[in-house]
Amino acid sequence: MNNKQEKLDAVNKLESMKELQKDFNLKKAKNNTIMLDTIPKLVCFAMVAIVFIQVVGAIVLMIIGKKNNINLADLFSQIVQGDIVTIGVSVIGIAVSVWVGLNIYLSLSKEESEKLIQKMELEIASIEKCLNNVESTIKYQKGVMWQEFINLLDSQRNENMLSTYFAYQFGRLIYEKENIDNLNILLIHNLMQYENEYISMTRMYENGEKKSCYSQSERLIKKYEDLLNENIEGSDFWQKTFSFYFNLHIADAKFYRNAVCLRLGGFRNKFRIKQMEEVCVEYEKVFEDISDTAPEYKDINSAKAYIKNTIGYTLDLINQYEVVTDENRDKNAERRKSANKHMHEAVNLIEDQFVEKKARYLRNLGLTYERLGDMDKAYNAYVKSIKEDMSDYKSWTTCGSIILKKFEKEQGIARRDKLLSEMHMLEPEIWKTELLKAKTQFEMSASEGKGFEDPYYKLIQVYTYLYMLGNEQSEAKKDAKKYMNILEMMEYTGGGSMYAYRNYYEAIGDIKMASKINGQIKATQNNDVEHMSKLYLDKTKNDEKEE
């Protein structure tokens, strides 16, 4: 950035010196005109005037002499002799003066001019040398910064294969002698800064920093839209690659902006279905174009798998937000099937050397099976995900969640007419074993995924159900409260935790607290809240009658 200002200052100084030299030359030419043209003309005019006056005087004297009978020949001889001498002396004096003055002027003017011109030429040469140095430095810095930008993109290989793809494309442009001199150094600086902010946004989402992620995504959408509208010089391929890159980052920022709304209390109403549909459209377009832009790219299938995974996951998020009604039931079902199809394709495309991504895609495939109601296929997909990557904490959570969902379905908890404290549990010994397995899976998730909230409120659910099954009830209550305290320290108020709290208090018989928490669950658009409100109301009325 300093070199840019240095170059600007040098350019301004160079222009100033050139303007000064031009002004000097104009003044010199003007002075030369005066001394070598105007003054000699004035001297000649003066000489002619003197002669003219003298001649006129002589004529007048002769006329007067004639009238007074003076000898004209003698008078003429005296006039001529006297004036000629005077004229001669005058002319010689003037000529000598002009000649001396001109030589003195020209001598001084030439010496001073040469000195000034030499000084200006040295100054101009110095400035031009400075400009060349600045240009070389800026060109070098552009190359260094551009390579750093490419390295930054390539560093995301384990998280985002499209970033690696762009690293290849932008590197390819340089190797093919594409001219980056036309790129403003400020643009390269912004690209690096925004890419770091993009990486920060994805980490915020993964680490549970939901509000920060939301704000960051909003800022990035605006920043990349501004870059998209900039007039970037270069070949058609150069401009197409930039446009491709900006549009993808806008789509990604929209994805994170809306994904976080489903996991952040009070933000559900900020979810925008239209934006998420735009994400799907953009990624479908990318999938069609990516093979044409770089058919030789060795990880092309991994990049395609990333695209398929993103589309499938986005469709699932839309379905999570949209409440199923008679009007949209068919569309919702179509999305579930489409999401499952995209996830299958992602798993088939991903290469074995990218185990983290393959684990993630298998987990997301299991998620789509869950939405379709096939819990066994979902569980199998989650188990395969863990086998691919034992550190995939989300897969540990989803495995345990399947056990909880099966338990709730078997016991009639998801849709019920009785309070948990009044329900009779079926096959308690079998389910104790399964719930303890789920407990271990959630504990693994909590251990691997620092800052990930889901396993904590899932553990509250596990201990609530173990309490209901009569398994060391005092310890179960104590452990459930422990995880409530952990969530409180994490300042997590997501919908999942609120349901876990409500069910815990309902199971231990504290209906007033359960009813209070049920009333705090907002913006969920879940019929379960209204259903439980009626149950709590009926229970409260019955308790008041008994009292």
C-alpha positions in Angstrom: 0.0 0.0 0.0 2.9 2.4 0.8 4.5 1.7 -2.6 1.2 2.8 -4.3 1.3 6.1 -2.5 5.1 6.5 -3.3 4.4 5.9 -6.9 1.6 8.5 -6.9 3.8 11.1 -5.3 6.6 10.4 -7.8 4.3 10.7 -10.7 2.9 14.0 -9.4 6.5 15.3 -8.9 7.5 14.2 -12.4 4.6 16.0 -13.9 5.4 19.1 -11.9 9.0 19.1 -13.1 8.0 18.6 -16.7 5.5 21.4 -16.4 8.2 23.6 -14.9 10.6 22.8 -17.7 7.9 23.6 -20.2 7.1 26.9 -18.6 10.8 27.8 -18.5 11.2 27.0 -22.2 8.2 29.2 -23.0 9.6 32.1 -21.0 13.0 31.6 -22.6 11.5 31.7 -26.0 9.5 34.8 -25.1 12.6 36.6 -23.8 14.7 35.6 -26.8 12.0 37.0 -29.0 12.1 40.3 -27.1 15.9 40.6 -27.1 16.6 39.2 -30.6 13.6 40.6 -32.5 11.7 43.3 -30.7 14.6 45.4 -29.3 16.6 45.4 -32.6 13.4 46.5 -34.4 13.0 49.3 -31.8 16.6 50.4 -32.2 16.2 50.6 -36.0 13.1 52.5 -35.6 14.8 55.0 -33.3 17.7 55.4 -35.7 15.3 56.1 -38.6 13.4 58.6 -36.5 16.6 60.5 -35.6 17.6 60.7 -39.2 14.1 61.8 -40.2 14.1 64.5 -37.6 17.5 65.8 -38.6 16.5 65.8 -42.3 13.3 67.7 -41.5 15.3 70.2 -39.4 17.8 70.7 -42.2 15.1 71.4 -44.8 13.4 73.9 -42.4 16.8 75.7 -41.9 17.4 75.9 -45.6 13.9 77.4 -46.2 14.6 80.0 -43.5 18.0 80.7 -44.9 16.7 81.3 -48.4 14.2 83.8 -47.1 17.0 85.6 -45.2 19.3 85.6 -48.3 21.8 83.2 -46.6 24.2 81.3 -48.8 22.4 77.9 -49.0 25.6 76.0 -50.1 27.4 77.1 -47.0 24.4 76.4 -44.8 23.9 72.9 -46.2 27.6 72.1 -45.8 27.4 73.0 -42.2 24.2 71.1 -41.5 25.5 67.9 -43.2 28.9 68.1 -41.5 27.4 68.7 -38.0 24.5 66.2 -38.2 26.4 63.5 -39.9 28.9 63.5 -37.1 26.1 63.5 -34.6 24.2 60.8 -36.4 27.3 58.7 -36.8 28.2 59.0 -33.2 24.7 58.2 -32.2 24.3 55.2 -34.4 27.7 53.8 -33.5 26.9 54.3 -29.8 23.5 52.7 -30.1 24.9 49.8 -32.1 27.7 49.2 -29.7 25.3 49.3 -26.8 22.9 46.9 -28.4 25.7 44.6 -29.4 27.2 44.6 -25.9 23.8 44.2 -24.2 22.8 41.3 -26.5 26.0 39.5 -25.9 25.8 39.9 -22.2 22.2 38.8 -22.1 22.8 35.8 -24.4 25.9 34.8 -22.4 24.1 35.0 -19.1 20.9 33.5 -20.4 22.6 30.6 -22.1 24.7 29.7 -19.0 21.7 29.9 -16.6 19.5 28.0 -19.1 21.9 25.2 -19.4 22.3 24.9 -15.6 18.6 24.9 -15.1 17.9 22.5 -17.9 20.7 20.2 -16.6 19.2 20.3 -13.1 15.7 19.6 -14.4 17.0 16.6 -16.5 18.8 15.2 -13.5 15.6 15.6 -11.4 13.4 14.0 -14.1 15.9 11.1 -14.5 15.9 10.6 -10.7 12.1 10.6 -10.5 11.8 8.2 -13.5 14.3 5.9 -11.7 12.2 6.1 -8.6 9.0 5.3 -10.6 10.7 2.3 -12.2 11.7 1.0 -8.7 8.2 1.5 -7.4 6.7 -0.2 -10.5 9.0 -3.1 -10.0 8.2 -3.3 -6.3 4.5 -3.2 -6.9 4.8 -5.9 -9.6 6.8 -8.1 -7.3 4.3 -7.5 -4.4 1.4 -8.4 -6.7 3.0 -11.7 -7.6 3.8 -12.5 -3.9 0.3 -11.5 -2.8 -1.3 -13.4 -5.6 0.6 -16.6 -4.7 -0.3 -16.1 -1.0 -4.0 -15.9 -2.1 -3.7 -19.1 -4.1 -2.0 -20.8 -1.1 -4.8 -19.6 1.2 -7.4 -21.2 -1.1 -5.4 -24.5 -1.4 -5.1 -24.7 2.4 -8.8 -25.5 2.6 -8.4 -28.8 0.9 -9.8 -30.7 3.9 -12.9 -28.5 4.2 -13.8 -27.2 0.8 -12.8 -28.8 -2.4 -14.1 -25.9 -4.5 -11.6 -23.6 -2.8 -8.8 -26.0 -3.9 -10.4 -26.0 -7.4 -10.1 -22.2 -7.5 -6.5 -22.3 -6.3 -5.8 -24.5 -9.3 -7.7 -22.1 -11.7 -6.1 -18.9 -10.5 -2.6 -20.6 -10.5 -3.3 -21.8 -14.0 -4.0 -18.3 -15.2 -0.5 -17.2 -14.1 1.2 -20.2 -15.6 -0.5 -19.4 -18.9 1.0 -15.9 -18.8 -2.3 -14.2 -18.0 -1.4 -10.6 -17.2 -2.1 -9.8 -13.6 -0.5 -6.3 -14.0 -4.0 -5.0 -14.8 -5.2 -6.1 -11.4 -5.3 -3.4 -8.8 -3.2 -4.3 -5.8 -6.1 -3.3 -3.6 -8.3 -5.9 -5.3 -5.8 -8.7 -4.5 -5.6 -7.4 -0.9 -9.4 -7.5 -0.6 -9.5 -11.0 -2.1 -7.1 -12.2 0.6 -9.0 -10.4 3.4 -12.4 -11.6 2.3 -11.1 -15.2 1.9 -9.9 -15.1 5.5 -13.3 -13.8 6.6 -14.9 -16.6 4.6 -12.8 -19.2 6.4 -13.6 -17.5 9.7 -17.3 -17.7 8.9 -17.2 -21.4 8.3 -15.3 -22.0 11.5 -17.8 -19.9 13.5 -20.5 -22.1 12.2 -18.7 -25.3 13.1 -17.6 -24.0 16.5 -21.1 -22.9 17.6 -20.5 -19.2 17.3 -23.9 -18.7 15.6 -24.5 -15.0 16.1 -21.0 -14.1 14.8 -21.5 -16.5 11.9 -24.7 -14.8 11.0 -23.2 -11.3 11.1 -20.1 -12.4 9.1 -22.2 -14.0 6.4 -24.3 -10.8 6.0 -21.2 -8.7 5.6 -19.6 -11.2 3.1 -22.7 -11.3 0.9 -22.4 -7.5 0.5 -18.6 -7.5 0.0 -18.6 -10.2 -2.7 -21.6 -8.5 -4.5 -19.5 -5.3 -4.7 -16.5 -7.2 -6.1 -18.8 -8.9 -8.6 -19.8 -5.4 -9.9 -16.2 -4.2 -10.3 -14.9 -3.9 -13.8 -11.9 -6.3 -13.8 -9.7 -6.2 -16.8 -8.4 -9.3 -18.5 -9.3 -12.0 -20.9 -12.8 -13.6 -21.1 -11.5 -16.6 -19.2 -10.0 -14.4 -16.5 -13.3 -12.5 -16.0 -15.3 -15.7 -16.1 -13.2 -17.3 -13.4 -13.6 -14.3 -11.2 -17.3 -14.2 -11.7 -17.5 -17.9 -11.0 -15.6 -17.4 -7.8 -17.6 -14.4 -6.5 -21.0 -16.0 -7.3 -20.0 -19.2 -5.4 -18.9 -17.3 -2.3 -22.1 -15.3 -2.4 -24.0 -18.6 -2.5 -21.9 -20.1 0.3 -22.5 -17.0 2.5 -26.2 -17.2 1.9 -26.1 -20.9 2.9 -24.4 -20.2 6.2 -26.6 -17.2 6.9 -29.7 -19.3 6.7 -28.3 -22.5 8.1 -27.5 -20.7 11.3 -31.0 -19.3 11.6 -32.3 -22.8 12.3 -29.9 -23.3 15.2 -30.0 -19.9 16.8 -32.8 -18.8 19.2 -34.9 -16.0 17.9 -33.4 -16.1 14.4 -35.7 -18.6 12.8 -37.9 -15.9 11.3 -34.8 -14.6 9.5 -34.6 -17.8 7.4 -35.1 -17.0 3.7 -36.3 -19.8 1.5 -35.7 -17.8 -1.7 -32.0 -17.3 -0.8 -31.6 -21.1 -0.2 -33.3 -21.9 -3.5 -30.8 -19.5 -5.1 -28.0 -21.5 -3.5 -29.3 -24.7 -5.1 -29.6 -23.0 -8.5 -26.1 -21.6 -8.4 -24.6 -24.9 -7.5 -26.5 -26.8 -10.1 -25.1 -24.3 -12.7 -21.6 -24.9 -11.3 -21.9 -28.6 -11.6 -22.7 -28.3 -15.3 -19.9 -25.9 -15.9 -17.0 -27.2 -13.8 -16.0 -30.0 -16.2 -15.8 -27.6 -19.1 -13.6 -25.0 -17.3 -10.9 -27.5 -16.1 -11.4 -31.0 -17.5 -7.8 -31.9 -16.6 -8.2 -30.9 -12.9 -7.2 -34.1 -11.0 -9.7 -33.7 -8.1 -12.6 -32.8 -10.3 -14.8 -35.6 -8.9 -14.1 -34.4 -5.4 -15.2 -30.9 -6.4 -18.4 -32.3 -7.9 -19.1 -34.3 -4.8 -18.8 -31.1 -2.7 -21.4 -29.5 -5.0 -23.8 -32.4 -4.7 -23.4 -32.5 -1.0 -24.2 -28.8 -0.7 -27.3 -29.0 -2.8 -28.6 -32.0 -0.9 -27.9 -30.4 2.5 -29.5 -27.1 1.4 -32.7 -28.9 0.3 -32.9 -30.6 3.7 -32.5 -27.3 5.5 -35.4 -25.8 3.5 -37.6 -28.7 4.6 -36.5 -28.3 8.2 -37.7 -24.7 8.1 -40.9 -25.2 6.1 -43.9 -26.5 8.0 -45.6 -29.3 6.1 -49.1 -28.4 5.0 -51.6 -29.9 2.6 -50.5 -27.4 0.0 -46.7 -28.1 0.2 -46.7 -31.7 1.3 -45.9 -33.1 -2.2 -43.1 -30.4 -2.7 -41.6 -31.3 0.7 -41.6 -35.0 -0.2 -40.0 -34.2 -3.6 -37.2 -32.2 -1.8 -36.5 -35.1 0.6 -36.1 -37.5 -2.3 -34.0 -35.0 -4.3 -31.8 -34.4 -1.2 -31.2 -38.2 -0.8 -30.4 -38.5 -4.5 -27.8 -35.7 -4.4 -26.2 -37.2 -1.3 -25.9 -40.6 -2.9 -24.1 -39.0 -5.8 -21.8 -37.1 -3.5 -20.7 -40.3 -1.7 -20.2 -42.1 -5.1 -18.1 -39.2 -6.4 -15.8 -38.6 -3.5 -12.4 -40.2 -3.6 -11.0 -42.4 -0.8 -8.1 -40.1 0.0 -10.5 -37.5 1.4 -11.7 -39.5 4.4 -13.0 -36.4 6.3 -15.2 -35.4 3.4 -16.4 -38.9 2.7 -17.4 -39.2 6.4 -19.3 -36.0 6.2 -21.1 -37.0 3.0 -22.0 -40.4 4.5 -23.4 -38.6 7.6 -25.4 -36.3 5.4 -26.7 -39.3 3.4 -27.9 -40.8 6.7 -29.7 -37.5 7.4 -31.6 -37.7 4.2 -32.6 -41.3 5.1 -33.9 -40.0 8.4 -36.1 -37.5 6.6 -37.5 -40.3 4.5 -38.2 -42.2 7.7 -35.8 -45.1 7.0 -34.0 -45.2 10.4 -32.1 -48.4 9.8 -30.4 -47.1 6.6 -29.7 -43.8 8.3 -28.0 -45.6 11.2 -25.9 -47.7 8.8 -24.8 -44.6 7.0 -23.8 -42.9 10.3 -21.8 -46.0 11.3 -19.9 -46.0 8.0 -19.2 -42.3 8.5 -17.6 -43.1 11.9 -15.5 -45.9 10.4 -14.2 -43.5 7.8 -13.3 -40.8 10.4 -13.5 -41.6 14.1 -13.1 -37.9 14.9 -16.3 -37.0 13.1 -18.2 -35.8 16.2 -21.4 -35.1 14.3 -21.6 -38.7 13.2 -21.3 -39.8 16.8 -24.2 -37.5 17.7 -26.4 -38.7 14.8 -25.8 -42.3 15.7 -27.0 -41.7 19.3 -29.9 -39.6 18.0 -31.2 -42.5 15.9 -31.4 -44.6 19.1 -33.3 -41.8 20.9 -35.8 -41.5 18.0 -36.4 -45.2 17.9 -37.0 -45.2 21.6 -39.4 -42.3 21.4 -41.3 -43.9 18.6 -41.5 -47.3 20.4 -42.7 -45.7 23.7 -45.1 -43.3 22.0 -43.3 -40.1 23.3 -43.2 -38.2 20.0 -47.1 -38.2 19.8 -48.7 -38.8 23.2 -51.8 -38.1 25.3 -50.0 -38.7 28.6 -47.3 -36.8 30.4 -43.9 -38.5 30.6 -44.3 -38.8 34.4 -47.4 -40.9 33.8 -46.2 -43.2 31.1 -45.4 -46.9 31.4 -42.1 -47.8 29.7 -41.9 -50.9 27.5 -39.0 -53.4 27.5 -37.0 -51.4 30.0 -33.9 -53.7 30.0 -33.5 -53.7 26.3 -33.8 -50.0 26.1 -31.5 -49.3 29.0 -28.7 -51.1 27.0 -29.5 -49.0 23.9 -29.7 -45.8 25.8 -26.3 -46.4 27.4 -24.9 -47.0 24.0 -26.3 -43.7 22.9 -24.8 -42.1 26.0 -21.3 -43.3 25.0 -21.8 -42.0 21.5 -22.9 -38.5 22.7 -19.9 -38.4 25.1 -17.6 -39.2 22.2 -19.2 -36.4 20.2 -18.8 -33.9 23.1 -15.1 -35.0 23.5 -14.3 -34.6 19.7 -16.5 -31.5 19.0 -15.4 -28.7 21.3 -18.2 -26.1 21.4 -20.7 -28.3 19.6 -23.9 -28.1 21.7 -26.0 -31.0 20.4 -24.5 -33.9 22.4 -25.1 -32.0 25.7 -28.8 -31.6 25.3 -29.0 -35.1 23.8 -27.4 -36.4 27.0 -30.1 -34.6 29.0 -32.6 -36.6 27.0 -30.7 -39.8 27.6 -30.6 -39.3 31.4 -34.3 -38.3 31.3 -35.3 -41.6 29.7 -33.0 -43.6 31.9 -34.8 -42.0 34.9 -38.1 -43.0 33.4 -36.8 -46.6 33.0 -35.9 -46.6 36.7 -32.2 -46.8 36.1 -30.5 -45.2 39.2 -32.9 -42.3 39.2 -31.1 -40.0 41.6 -27.9 -40.3 39.6 -29.8 -39.8 36.4 -31.4 -36.6 37.7 -28.0 -35.4 38.9 -26.3 -36.1 35.5 -29.2 -34.4 33.6 -28.8 -31.3 35.7 -25.0 -31.4 35.1 -25.5 -31.1 31.4 -28.1 -28.3 31.8 -25.4 -26.4 33.7 -22.9 -27.0 30.9 -25.3 -25.6 28.3 -26.1 -22.6 30.5 -22.3 -21.8 30.7 -22.2 -22.2 26.9 -25.1 -19.7 26.7 -26.9 -22.0 24.4 -30.6 -21.4 24.0 -31.4 -23.4 20.8 -34.7 -25.2 20.4 -33.3 -28.6 21.0 -32.1 -27.7 24.5 -35.5 -26.1 25.4 -37.3 -29.3 24.4 -34.9 -31.4 26.5 -35.4 -29.1 29.5 -39.2 -29.3 29.1 -39.2 -33.1 28.8 -36.9 -33.5 31.8 -39.2 -31.4 34.1 -42.2 -33.2 32.8 -40.6 -36.6 33.4 -39.8 -35.8 37.1 -43.3 -34.4 37.6 -42.5 -30.7 37.8 -45.4 -29.8 35.4 -45.4 -26.0 36.3 -41.7 -25.7 35.2 -42.4 -27.8 32.1 -45.3 -25.7 31.2 -43.3 -22.5 31.7 -40.5 -23.7 29.4 -43.0 -24.9 26.8 -44.3 -21.3 26.7 -40.8 -20.0 26.2 -40.3 -22.1 23.0 -41.0 -19.6 20.3 -40.9 -19.3 16.5 -40.7 -23.1 16.2 -44.0 -23.5 14.4 -44.2 -27.0 15.9 -47.6 -28.4 16.7 -46.0 -30.3 19.7 -45.8 -27.0 21.6 -49.5 -26.3 21.3 -50.4 -30.0 22.0 -48.3 -30.0 25.2 -49.8 -26.7 26.3 -53.2 -28.4 26.5 -51.9 -31.4 28.4 -50.2 -29.1 30.9 -53.3 -27.0 31.2 -55.4 -30.1 31.9 -52.9 -31.4 34.4 -52.8 -28.1 36.2 -56.6 -28.0 36.4 -56.7 -31.5 37.8 -54.0 -30.7 40.4 -56.0 -27.6 41.5 -59.1 -29.7 41.9 -57.3 -32.3 44.0 -55.9 -29.6 46.2 
